[in-house]
């Protein structure tokens, strides 16, 4: 049994010392919530409000200018703007797209649907009838060189296809930017400001075409083939872009693509690869922010289908056009933006890289305690084929377990013995590592790629690092320069089990890593050396009798009762301890006060004490009777295995059994 020894000196004083230790386990839970939706106003209602607000803003700014002497704000807005037509339309169709089409057509006298009645300005409907078809034909004929000629037509058809939608979106898909012009330091006379410095700042987001990739061959299984580049420029405020909508155009099939991706300036893939929908579109990328006054050039790239698939489409030339920038701010610039058209090729053989489970992968579903450091959660081995050397550019791991990002720390990707920092996605699920100029894997050689880190909390939760898709590994060939889609070279999943460190031939995740269960942490109790033996005074409250250091990891732990044995060298008991309390490091009472009874040889706190995660010192204090002999000593003893009862993890509810500490005497 651990002992706490105290000594007393002349003047009716006593001193005390405490020491003990133990260990326990913990666990935890996780919750998921779902988003809510709200009904938006109609476009017509919003446009009316915008016009009213713009007029009010200009009037107020004019008044502000005369009051402040030189600050002028000018706002411009088109009659119809900010709507993207994403669906083909024809006679007989109904819905919001049709009504907005009529609003757009009515904004131009040359393409007006009707002069009065249904379909006329202010009386637009959701039905695509004969009048709407005739108005569309007028629109197509007006812009024949852009809408009809490229597809070999000489007269409008009334069918709103991709070319017509592109022109509609170019004209009405974006709103003019708001510009703020401020003059400072001038002199105002009669409402007119002269002199000073004038600064003009455009608000919102501007989209423009960047230098486009050169047209080339799009070959089987090539990854991240660049098609279109756009430059996004933020105005006077930071702009958050949520995603980008692209559309496959040109004379080609959607089947030539296995996925479309958005790449940042440094080549980092934002979000996951998306396939094209029934209208040949995909919304790609995850949210990113463009700081005020700066620009980002983004690349729309494609992962190509296999050589065998492309053989049916050889010679086709697909394009990927940007048709919408999805953000809450105003967007200016002409859309769509179309980049290079690449010719489908099914004969060229590019390099390969096959993947198998790495030798240090757990290949099991172990339990690991809170406090485990440098643990290898998963490892894969990449082997280059014989066609060309392969350069490993980046990898992205998907943490599909139930722990939060704060439960794990120091997450790094290792290639061999070299560690690389990771960046975490906004949803805290993807951990990406880029390898600078890349790591070359010679023909027939391999590199082992692991993800390691520390477990700092999350008892009862799980950690599971997978590679969600093949496109989350970015490799390029050294000879031809194409991106390479990795293949399975071993450890194929044959029994449809999960979390088995095996590769799936279909579905996700591609590499299904082992799952680690966080088994809990530990409670360590020891003598608090920060509270030394000392002289104490009789008949005075809150005298320190001893202290313990309690370190808790994993989850808070509650203890229903704590007992201390008390012995003394002052001779027979002539008085009992009173007002005995247990206080934490801040001086707050966590148990007691109580008085010793009977012979006074022990004290038991029956208050349930919850010990928080972390390291804390707890001190036993009390009041000594006036009859205690001089120069005596007090000794407190406890054994957590028997004296600390009903020990319970507050996250998991598990009952914990503390070890016998009689050897800690």
Number of C-alpha atoms within 10 A of each C-alpha: 17 21 21 26 21 25 20 24 17 11 13 20 21 29 24 25 26 27 24 25 25 20 18 21 26 31 25 23 13 11 5 5 5 4 4 5 5 5 5 7 8 10 17 15 9 12 17 12 11 14 15 11 12 16 13 12 15 16 14 12 17 17 14 15 20 17 12 13 20 26 21 20 20 15 15 14 14 13 14 20 20 18 19 20 23 19 15 15 21 18 16 11 13 15 11 13 20 24 21 21 24 29 24 21 25 22 15 11 10 12 21 23 28 20 11 10 10 14 24 18 18 13 13 21 20 16 20 21 16 14 18 26 21 19 22 25 20 21 22 25 19 16 15 18 13 15 25 19 12 11 12 8 12 14 15 22 17 21 16 22 16 21 18 24 22 25 20 22 22 18 18 21 25 25 22 21 21 20 17 16 16 17 19 16 13 16 13 16 10 7 15 12 20 15 12 12 11 14 10 13 15 17 24 24 32 21 22 17 19 16 12 15 16 13 14 16 17 31 28 26 28 28 29 28 24 28 24 27 25 20 15 23 24 24 22 19 17 18 24 17 19 16 20 21 18 27 23 23 19 15 13 17 16 20 15 27 24 19 22 27 27 29 20 15 11 10 15 17 26 17 18 17 23 19 20 18 12 9 13 17 23 22 24 23 23 17 16 14 12 18 16 16 16 14 16 16 18 19 25 26 21 26 27 26 23 17 20 12 16 24 17 15 17 18 17 18 22 22 20 28 24 25 25 25 25 16 16 12 18 19 25 24 19 19 24 23 21 21 24 19 23 22 19 24 21 22 13 11 15 22 26 25 30 16 22 21 25 19 13 15 19 20 19 13 17 12 15 19 24 25 17 15 16 15 14 18 23 28 26 23 21 25 23 25 19 15 16 22 21 32 23 25 20 20 22 26 26 23 22 19 16 19 24 16 15 11 18 20 15 14 23 22 28 18 19 10 10 9 17 16 14 19 14 16 15 11 8 13 17 22 20 22 22 20 16 11 10 15 15 19 22 17 17 15 15 18 19 19 22 23 25 20 17 19 25 21 28 31 28 24 21 24 25 21 28 29 24 22 20 21 24 22 22 23 29 26 23 18 12 13 16 22 30 28 26 24 18 19 15 13 16 17 18 10 6 10 11 14 19 18 28 26 25 20 14 8 8 14 21 22 30 24 33 24 26 22 22 29 21 26 29 21 24 18 21 19 22 20 15 10 19 16 21 18 21 23 20 20 17 12 14 20 25 25 29 29 28 25 24 22 21 23 25 31 28 19 27 20 19 15 17 22 19 21 17 19 19 19 16 17 11 10 16 13 15 18 21 20 16 25 24 24 19 18 12 9 10 11 16 17 20 18 15 17 18 17 13 7 11 17 16 18 19 18 22 15 14 16 17 16 22 17 18 13 15 17 20 23 22 23 23 23 22 25 18 14 14 21 22 16 17 19 22 20 21 26 22 25 25 24 17 15 17 19 20 15 22 22 26 18 17 18 14 15 17 18 18 22 14 17 18 15 9 14 13
